[in-house]
């Protein structure tokens, strides 16, 4: 009985640790987009990147907004 309880407890803790691990999509330069006016050297200092995260760039042209992953 104690082994079942410990196994259930371990599985519950493991599930709680795994659930919040979702990849994040970051837009390089934030709202400034992929532009020379954006401070791209200090931008990554405020981020925490993990395996599976995606870096994207937003190109704003005259009429169209292009999302490139």
C-alpha positions, 0 to 999 in steps of 0.5 A: 500500500505504501509503495502505491502511494509513493508511486502515485506521489512521484507520478503526480510530482513528475506531471506537475514539473512537466506540464509547464514546459512548453516552447515559447516563440520569441519575436526578435526585436519585440515590437521594433521588429527585425530592424537596425533601429532595434537594440538587438545586442541587449534584447536577448539579455532579458530572455531565458531561452530553452531547447524547443523555443523558436526565434522569429522575425517580423518583416514589415513592408509597405502593405504586408506583414511577413511572419518568418520562423 
